[in-house]
Amino acid sequence: MRRRCLIACGLAVALVVPVLIGTSCPAPSDPFYLSVTSSRLNVGTQVPDCVDGFVCLSVVNSACIIVEFSLYVHNGYDLQLDYCTWNPSIVVGGTPQRASEECPGYNLGEFQISRVDLFTPPAGLPTNLYPIQGSDIRTLAPRESVLVQIQDGDIKTFGIALGRVGTLPAAPEIRDAPRYRCTMVDLGTINVPRSPEDVPSGETFQYTIYDQSDCAVPGLARLAVRTGTSGSGTCPPVR
């Protein structure tokens, strides 16, 4: 498949690549192509492929102002059942019986946590902030992007918070979550609802930040987010 303006990922557990996107780049030919066009900007962004065994997250700023964002990631393990709110009546050897049915995937890296718990974990648990280049808050200039590569076993639930410079962490303008890596193992019998999932292993999930007012007045930008993936792969139905 023909590639232009590629964003290259090195094979590492967590790799972050800052990329400047210029208007001189020709349009790519990948399955997913997002074009944001206005009288001021004509920015096309290709969603790059990831690699087997990893999920990549891409954040692109196509707005006319500097923005900042934070990435939140949970690995899908809840061995102490801190996130799961099910309270069983029978406990054997410290493990609640039927926990795999009421908290599916808790011991397999496949447990889906909620939006609230992703941004604000239960009391006593560490934050789910995922540092980018050593920082919990990453700024993006107009037409700048960041690509993060995370091993499958380190990501299940993910999301971002974003806004103008100075709004994070207390008052983000947008929170997009929860998103989920596709389940990769058989979870057996499940007695609780599960949410649809978003990105298979080996693909990239992209957030594109844009201005709903088309950059007419940058100081009054109305920020929004569009999302897409690098391929046509879909997650299997969640029972």
C-alpha positions in Angstrom: 0.0 0.0 0.0 1.4 3.4 -1.0 2.6 5.7 1.8 3.2 9.4 1.8 4.0 11.7 4.8 4.5 8.6 7.0 4.7 8.8 10.8 7.2 6.1 11.7 7.0 4.0 14.9 10.0 2.3 16.3 9.3 -1.0 18.0 9.3 -0.2 21.7 7.0 -0.6 24.6 6.0 3.0 24.6 7.3 5.3 21.9 6.3 8.9 21.5 6.9 10.7 18.2 6.1 14.4 17.7 5.3 15.2 14.1 4.7 18.5 12.3 2.0 18.3 9.6 2.5 20.7 6.8 0.2 21.7 4.0 2.8 20.7 1.4 2.2 17.0 2.0 0.2 15.2 -0.7 -2.9 13.3 0.3 -2.2 9.8 1.6 -4.1 6.8 0.4 -4.7 4.9 3.6 -8.2 3.5 4.5 -8.9 6.3 6.9 -8.2 9.9 5.9 -9.4 12.9 7.7 -9.3 16.3 6.0 -10.0 19.5 7.8 -10.3 22.4 5.3 -11.1 26.1 5.8 -10.1 29.4 4.3 -7.2 29.5 6.8 -6.1 25.9 7.0 -6.0 22.9 4.7 -4.7 20.2 6.8 -4.9 16.5 5.9 -3.8 13.9 8.4 -3.0 10.3 7.7 -3.7 7.8 10.5 -0.5 5.8 10.6 -0.5 2.0 11.1 0.7 0.6 14.3 2.5 -2.8 14.7 1.5 -6.2 15.8 1.2 -6.5 19.6 0.7 -2.8 20.1 -2.0 -0.1 20.1 -1.0 3.3 18.9 -2.7 6.6 19.9 -2.4 9.6 17.7 -3.4 13.2 18.8 -3.4 15.9 16.1 -4.0 19.6 16.6 -5.6 21.1 13.5 -7.0 24.1 15.4 -5.3 27.5 15.0 -4.3 27.8 18.7 -2.0 26.0 21.0 -3.8 23.3 23.0 -2.8 20.9 25.8 -3.9 17.4 26.5 -3.4 14.6 29.0 -3.7 10.9 28.1 -5.3 8.4 30.5 -4.7 4.6 30.2 -5.7 1.6 32.3 -4.3 -1.8 31.6 -7.5 -3.9 32.1 -6.3 -5.7 35.3 -8.3 -5.4 38.5 -6.9 -8.3 40.5 -8.1 -6.8 43.8 -11.5 -5.9 42.4 -11.0 -2.3 43.3 -12.8 -1.0 40.2 -15.5 -3.7 40.1 -18.4 -2.8 42.4 -19.8 -6.3 42.6 -20.0 -7.6 46.2 -20.3 -11.4 46.2 -21.6 -13.4 49.2 -19.0 -16.2 48.8 -15.3 -15.8 49.0 -12.9 -18.7 48.7 -9.1 -18.2 49.3 -9.6 -14.4 49.1 -11.2 -14.6 45.6 -14.9 -13.8 45.2 -16.7 -16.7 43.5 -18.2 -15.9 40.0 -15.9 -12.8 39.9 -15.0 -13.7 36.2 -18.7 -13.5 35.4 -19.5 -10.3 37.3 -16.2 -8.5 36.5 -15.3 -10.1 33.1 -11.6 -10.0 32.3 -10.5 -8.6 35.7 -7.6 -11.2 35.8 -6.9 -11.2 32.0 -6.3 -7.5 31.3 -9.7 -7.2 29.7 -11.7 -5.4 32.4 -13.5 -2.3 31.1 -13.4 0.6 33.6 -15.9 3.5 33.4 -15.3 7.0 32.3 -15.5 8.3 35.9 -13.0 5.7 37.1 -10.6 6.4 34.3 -10.3 10.1 35.2 -10.8 9.7 38.9 -9.9 6.3 40.3 -11.5 4.9 43.5 -9.9 6.3 46.7 -6.4 4.9 47.3 -5.6 3.9 43.8 -3.0 5.6 41.6 -3.9 7.9 38.8 -4.4 6.6 35.3 -2.5 9.5 33.7 -0.1 8.2 31.1 3.0 10.4 30.8 4.1 11.6 27.4 7.8 12.4 27.0 7.9 12.5 30.8 5.1 15.0 31.3 1.4 14.5 32.3 0.4 17.5 30.2 1.5 17.8 26.6 1.1 21.0 24.6 0.5 20.9 20.8 1.1 23.8 18.5 -1.2 24.2 15.5 -0.5 21.4 12.9 1.6 19.4 15.4 0.8 15.8 16.4 2.0 13.2 18.8 2.0 9.4 18.3 2.1 7.0 21.3 2.8 3.3 21.0 1.6 1.1 23.9 1.9 -2.7 24.2 -1.4 -4.6 24.2 -1.0 -5.8 27.8 -0.6 -2.2 29.1 -3.8 -0.7 27.6 -7.4 -1.6 27.8 -9.4 1.5 28.6 -8.1 4.9 27.4 -9.2 8.5 26.9 -8.0 12.1 26.7 -8.7 15.4 28.4 -7.9 18.6 26.5 -8.3 22.3 26.4 -6.5 25.7 25.9 -3.2 26.1 27.6 -3.7 26.5 31.4 -6.9 24.6 31.7 -5.5 21.2 32.7 -5.7 19.3 34.9 -8.5 21.1 36.8 -10.8 22.4 34.0 -10.4 20.6 30.7 -12.8 21.7 27.9 -13.3 18.2 26.5 -13.0 14.7 27.9 -13.2 11.9 25.4 -13.6 8.5 27.1 -13.9 5.7 27.6 -12.4 4.0 24.6 -11.4 0.3 24.6 -8.9 -1.9 23.0 -10.6 -5.0 21.5 -10.9 -8.0 23.7 -8.4 -10.6 22.7 -9.4 -13.7 24.8 -12.5 -15.6 25.5 -14.1 -14.3 28.6 -16.5 -17.2 29.1 -19.9 -16.6 30.8 -20.6 -12.9 31.4 -23.5 -11.7 33.6 -23.0 -7.9 33.2 -23.3 -5.5 30.3 -20.1 -4.6 28.4 -19.6 -1.6 26.2 -18.7 -1.7 22.5 -15.0 -1.5 21.8 -12.9 0.7 19.6 -9.5 -0.4 18.2 -8.0 -3.8 17.5 -4.4 -4.6 18.4 -2.0 -3.5 15.6 -4.0 -0.4 14.7 -4.0 3.3 15.6 -6.8 5.3 17.2 -6.6 9.0 16.3 -8.0 12.1 18.0 -8.0 15.2 15.7 -8.6 18.4 17.6 -10.3 21.1 15.5 -12.1 24.5 15.8 -15.8 24.4 15.1 -15.8 28.0 14.2 -13.3 27.3 11.4 -10.5 29.5 12.9 -12.6 32.6 12.3 -11.5 34.1 15.6 -8.7 32.0 17.1 -9.1 33.6 20.6 -12.7 32.4 20.6 -12.0 28.9 19.3 -14.7 26.3 19.9 -12.7 23.2 20.3 -14.0 19.7 19.3 -12.6 16.3 18.6 -13.0 13.9 15.7 -11.8 10.3 16.0 -10.9 7.5 13.6 -8.7 4.4 13.2 -5.9 3.4 10.8 -7.6 0.4 9.3 -11.0 -1.1 8.5 -10.6 -3.7 11.3 -13.5 -3.8 13.8 -13.8 -5.3 17.2 -15.8 -8.5 17.6 -19.3 -8.0 19.2 -19.1 -7.7 23.0 -21.5 -10.0 24.9 
